[in-house]
Amino acid sequence: MVAISSNTRAKTKGYLEGFIKGLIDEYQGRTVVEPSSGSEYLKRTSKQGELKPFQAAIIPPELIRINQFERGLSTRLGNSLEECARLIALQHHQDARRGFDLVSEVSLSAFAEAERQKERYESATKSQIGKPSFEEMIDSVFKAVSTKDLVTKKVRADLYILTQNGTEFLFEIKSPKPNKGQCLEVLQRLLRLHLLRGYSRPQLQAYYAMPYNPYGSQKKDYKWSHALNYLPFEETVIIGQDFWNLVGGETAYEELLEIYLEVGREKSKSMLDR
């Protein structure tokens, strides 16, 4: 049984075709002017800080333009994966939304406790002793709740899924190679998502979702030290096959990759020509 129906497949492919076309249209209009001399290039200015004199001197403008396109595509790839996950999830679950805002009146002291728990985890990582579990951190946040300091707060999740049995999933969909600061920021946000929703696990399950594993097919293959050290990795990270299984079933990951391959093959000539 396929995980992605023909209707969902058509929607996903159509979205990806538009995604690629938008990028091509944006980058086609950009020009890369080859330096006429070293002195000429050194007189240039860039408001975006994009001057690279040695790169511009040795690499043909055509290759630089292709490199810029590839970097732009990689930067925005996460957006395409979020939308594909939403489309697939809508086929299998009650509801799925991107950019899901949780707005609620919550205890300011509990909201601040999420920050303290993040700092506690960072400190425990540095000292290599006494790392709290994610469940313990959630409990600490809820224990800090007071009725005397209520304020309205908003926290956004990249993707929300409501399953058929009523379980709610919230995902921060990010790079599989985050830096230390990104790991700790996501950890704090996951805690605040639980607080604003008012549920601990298993009613609500908030995760750092990595859409693919750059080290292999299994979670145990993963090697990126920042995520392993600065996140409760086993509890808060869902990666690659496990993520797509939850979104759409056992074959969803492979089927989605086939759609990307199909779009890539069909659009490769126009990407190169334009």
C-alpha positions in Angstrom: 0.0 0.0 0.0 1.4 3.4 -1.0 1.8 6.1 1.6 1.2 9.0 -0.9 -2.0 8.8 -2.9 -2.2 9.9 -6.5 -4.1 13.1 -5.4 -1.5 14.0 -2.8 1.3 13.1 -5.2 -0.1 15.5 -7.8 -0.4 18.3 -5.2 3.1 17.6 -4.0 4.7 17.5 -7.4 2.8 20.7 -8.5 4.1 22.5 -5.4 7.7 21.4 -6.1 7.5 22.5 -9.7 6.3 25.9 -8.6 9.0 26.0 -5.9 11.7 25.3 -8.5 10.3 27.8 -11.0 10.2 30.5 -8.4 13.9 30.0 -7.6 14.9 29.9 -11.3 13.0 33.1 -12.0 14.7 34.8 -9.1 18.3 33.7 -9.9 18.0 34.0 -13.7 17.9 37.8 -13.4 21.0 38.0 -11.3 24.3 38.9 -13.0 27.8 38.1 -12.0 30.2 40.6 -13.5 33.6 39.2 -14.1 36.4 41.4 -12.8 38.2 43.3 -15.5 41.2 43.7 -13.2 42.2 43.4 -9.6 42.0 47.1 -9.0 38.6 47.3 -10.6 37.2 44.6 -8.3 38.7 46.1 -5.2 36.8 49.4 -5.9 33.4 47.6 -5.7 31.1 47.7 -2.7 28.3 45.4 -1.6 25.5 46.3 0.8 25.0 42.5 1.5 28.7 41.9 2.1 29.0 39.5 -0.8 32.4 40.5 -2.2 34.7 37.6 -2.6 37.8 38.8 -4.6 39.7 35.6 -4.8 36.7 33.5 -5.7 35.7 36.0 -8.3 39.2 36.1 -9.8 39.6 32.4 -10.3 36.1 31.0 -10.8 34.1 31.7 -14.1 30.9 33.8 -13.5 28.8 30.9 -14.8 29.9 28.6 -12.0 29.5 31.3 -9.4 25.9 31.9 -10.6 25.2 28.1 -10.4 26.8 28.0 -6.9 24.6 31.0 -5.8 21.5 29.1 -7.1 22.5 25.9 -5.3 23.0 27.8 -2.0 19.7 29.6 -2.4 18.0 26.2 -3.0 19.6 24.6 0.0 18.6 27.5 2.2 15.0 27.3 1.3 14.8 23.5 1.1 13.3 23.4 4.6 10.3 25.3 3.4 9.6 22.8 0.7 10.0 19.9 3.1 7.5 21.6 5.5 4.9 21.9 2.8 5.4 18.4 1.5 5.1 17.1 5.1 1.8 19.1 5.5 0.4 17.7 2.3 1.2 14.1 3.1 0.0 14.5 6.7 -3.4 15.8 5.6 -3.9 12.5 3.8 -3.3 10.4 7.0 -4.3 12.6 9.9 -7.2 14.8 11.2 -5.3 18.0 10.6 -1.9 19.4 9.6 -0.8 23.0 9.5 2.4 25.0 8.9 3.5 28.0 10.9 1.2 26.9 13.8 0.9 29.7 16.4 0.1 28.8 20.0 -1.3 31.8 21.8 -2.2 31.5 25.4 -2.3 33.2 28.8 0.4 31.5 30.8 2.4 32.0 34.0 5.3 34.3 33.4 7.4 32.4 36.0 6.7 29.2 34.2 7.6 30.8 30.8 10.9 31.9 32.3 11.5 28.5 33.8 11.9 27.1 30.3 14.8 29.5 29.9 16.3 28.3 33.2 15.9 24.7 32.2 17.7 25.4 29.0 20.5 27.0 30.9 20.5 24.1 33.3 20.9 21.6 30.5 23.8 23.7 28.9 25.5 23.8 32.3 25.1 20.0 32.8 26.5 19.4 29.4 29.6 21.4 30.1 30.2 19.7 33.5 29.2 16.3 32.1 27.1 15.5 35.1 23.4 15.4 36.0 21.7 16.1 32.6 18.0 16.3 33.2 15.6 14.3 31.0 13.2 16.2 28.8 10.3 14.8 30.9 12.0 16.3 34.0 12.4 19.6 32.3 8.7 19.7 31.3 7.7 18.8 34.9 9.8 21.7 36.2 8.2 24.1 33.9 4.7 23.1 34.9 5.6 23.1 38.6 6.6 26.8 38.2 3.1 27.7 37.1 1.5 30.5 39.2 -1.9 32.1 38.9 -0.6 35.5 40.0 1.6 36.4 37.0 -0.5 35.5 33.9 0.6 37.1 30.6 -0.3 36.3 27.0 2.5 34.7 25.0 2.8 33.3 21.5 5.2 30.5 20.3 5.2 29.2 16.7 5.8 25.6 15.6 6.9 24.9 12.1 4.4 22.0 11.7 1.4 20.8 13.7 -0.3 17.4 13.2 -3.4 16.2 14.9 -3.6 12.4 14.6 -6.8 10.3 14.2 -6.6 9.3 17.9 -6.3 12.9 19.1 -2.6 13.0 19.8 -1.0 16.3 18.9 2.5 16.6 17.4 4.4 19.9 17.1 7.7 20.0 15.1 10.5 22.4 14.8 11.9 21.4 11.4 15.5 22.4 11.2 18.9 21.5 9.7 20.4 18.2 10.7 23.6 20.0 11.5 22.6 22.8 14.0 25.1 24.8 16.0 25.0 24.9 19.8 22.9 28.0 20.0 20.3 26.6 17.7 20.0 23.4 19.7 19.5 25.2 23.0 17.0 27.6 21.4 14.9 24.8 20.1 15.0 23.0 23.4 13.6 26.1 25.1 10.9 26.4 22.4 9.9 22.8 22.8 9.4 23.3 26.5 7.4 26.5 25.9 5.2 24.7 23.4 4.2 22.2 26.0 3.5 25.0 28.5 1.3 27.0 26.1 -0.6 23.9 25.0 -1.0 22.8 28.6 0.0 19.2 28.0 2.9 17.0 28.8 3.7 13.8 27.0 2.1 11.7 25.6 -0.9 13.9 24.9 1.4 16.4 23.2 4.7 15.5 21.6 7.0 18.3 20.6 10.1 17.4 18.6 13.1 18.8 16.8 12.5 17.2 13.4 15.4 16.6 11.0 13.9 15.6 7.6 17.0 13.6 6.7 20.0 12.0 8.3 23.3 13.1 6.7 25.1 10.1 8.3 23.0 7.1 7.3 19.6 5.5 7.4 19.4 4.8 11.2 19.2 7.2 14.1 22.1 5.5 15.7 24.3 6.5 12.6 23.9 10.2 13.5 27.2 11.8 14.6 26.7 15.6 14.8 28.2 16.5 18.2 26.2 19.7 18.9 22.8 18.0 18.6 24.0 15.0 20.5 25.4 17.1 23.4 23.0 20.1 23.6 19.7 18.3 23.1 18.1 15.4 25.0 18.7 13.6 21.6 16.8 10.4 22.1 13.7 12.2 23.6 13.5 15.3 21.5 14.9 14.5 18.1 13.0 12.7 15.4 15.1 12.2 12.2 14.8 10.9 8.7 12.8 7.7 8.3 11.2 8.0 11.8 9.9 11.5 11.0 8.4 10.6 7.6 6.9 7.4 9.1 5.0 9.5 11.6 3.9 11.9 8.9 2.7 9.4 6.3 3.6 5.8 6.9 6.5 3.4 6.3 7.1 4.2 2.6 6.4 8.0 2.7 10.1 9.0 2.8 11.0 6.9 -0.2 7.9 7.9 -2.1 8.6 11.6 -1.5 12.2 11.3 -2.5 11.0 9.7 -5.8 8.8 12.8 -6.4 11.8 15.0 -5.8 13.8 12.9 -8.3 11.1 13.1 -10.9 10.8 16.9 -10.6 14.6 17.2 -10.7 14.9 15.1 -13.9 12.1 17.0 -15.6 13.4 20.4 -14.6 17.2 19.8 -14.9 17.5 21.0 -18.5 15.5 24.2 -17.9 17.5 24.9 -14.7 20.8 24.6 -16.6 19.6 26.4 -19.7 18.1 29.4 -17.8 
